[in-house]
Amino acid sequence: MAFNENGKVQNAWVEYLRTSTQEAVDSLSAVSSIPNVFTQGPMSAEDSPPINPGTPEDVWVYDDGDGTVLGIPKRGTWHYNRRSPGWPELLGRPYKEAIETIISEEVGVNVIFGPAGFGRIKNIDIRRVWLDVDKNGNVAIVPRLG
């Protein structure tokens, strides 16, 4: 018997990076293989997670606060908006573990690390994360996209 199936499996939609959040949500909602599309704007580290964090098959679209998609929309459950508040759960964790977490969540991001308070350029780049490391090799300041 010959193989006669065809289809498409997709877990991320890079084409919506830096586009209109509403356009991305509308387009992704029309994809039959996506059960739910959720949005998350900037928040503080003290804000509570949503009651429904979604399922691994759902898609979360993170907004930069100005109606633009921040990061590549992808399948998975909820996490903090990585621009604000960033990765508060990595505070105090070993920096190498933090780097692995960040690059696994944000495809194509550059993690730039150094001693806490190290110099940095002032421009904003959502493909970059600054990682301040304390004298013990742990994350000293909450890392953020930008």
Residue pairs with C-beta under 8 A, 6 or more apart in sequence:
10 33
11 74
11 75
12 72
12 73
12 74
12 75
12 107
13 24
13 28
13 59
13 72
13 73
13 74
14 72
14 107
16 23
16 24
16 27
16 28
16 61
16 69
16 72
16 73
17 69
17 71
17 72
17 73
18 68
18 69
18 126
19 68
19 69
20 67
20 68
20 69
21 39
21 61
21 63
21 67
21 68
21 69
22 67
24 61
24 69
24 73
25 37
25 39
25 61
28 34
28 37
28 59
28 61
28 73
29 37
33 57
34 57
34 58
34 59
34 75
35 55
35 57
35 58
36 54
36 55
36 58
36 59
37 58
37 59
37 60
37 61
38 50
38 54
38 58
38 59
38 60
38 61
38 78
39 60
39 61
39 62
39 63
40 50
40 60
40 61
40 62
40 63
40 78
40 81
41 62
41 63
41 65
41 81
42 63
42 64
42 65
42 81
42 83
42 84
42 85
43 80
43 81
43 84
43 85
44 84
44 85
45 80
45 85
45 86
45 88
45 142
47 85
49 78
50 78
53 77
53 78
54 60
54 76
54 77
54 78
55 77
56 75
56 76
56 77
57 75
58 75
58 76
58 77
59 73
59 74
59 75
59 76
60 73
60 74
60 76
60 77
60 78
60 79
61 69
61 73
62 69
62 70
62 71
62 73
62 81
62 82
62 83
63 69
63 70
63 81
64 70
64 83
64 126
65 83
65 84
70 81
70 82
70 83
70 126
70 145
71 82
71 106
71 126
71 145
72 106
72 107
72 108
79 105
80 86
80 87
80 88
80 89
82 105
82 106
82 129
82 144
82 145
83 126
83 144
83 145
83 146
84 144
85 142
85 144
86 142
86 143
86 144
86 145
87 98
87 101
87 102
87 142
87 143
87 144
88 142
90 97
90 98
90 101
90 102
90 139
90 142
90 143
91 139
91 140
91 141
91 142
92 138
92 139
93 138
93 139
94 137
94 138
94 139
95 113
95 131
95 133
95 137
95 138
95 139
96 137
98 131
98 139
98 143
99 111
99 113
99 131
102 109
102 111
102 129
102 131
102 143
103 109
103 111
106 129
106 145
108 127
109 127
109 128
109 129
109 145
110 127
110 128
110 129
111 128
111 129
111 131
111 143
112 120
112 128
112 129
112 130
112 131
113 130
113 131
113 132
113 133
114 131
114 132
114 133
115 132
115 133
115 135
116 132
116 133
116 134
116 140
116 141
117 132
118 132
120 130
124 146
125 146
126 145
126 146
127 145
128 145
128 146
129 143
129 144
129 145
129 146
130 143
130 144
130 146
131 139
131 143
132 139
132 140
132 141
132 143
133 139
133 140
134 140
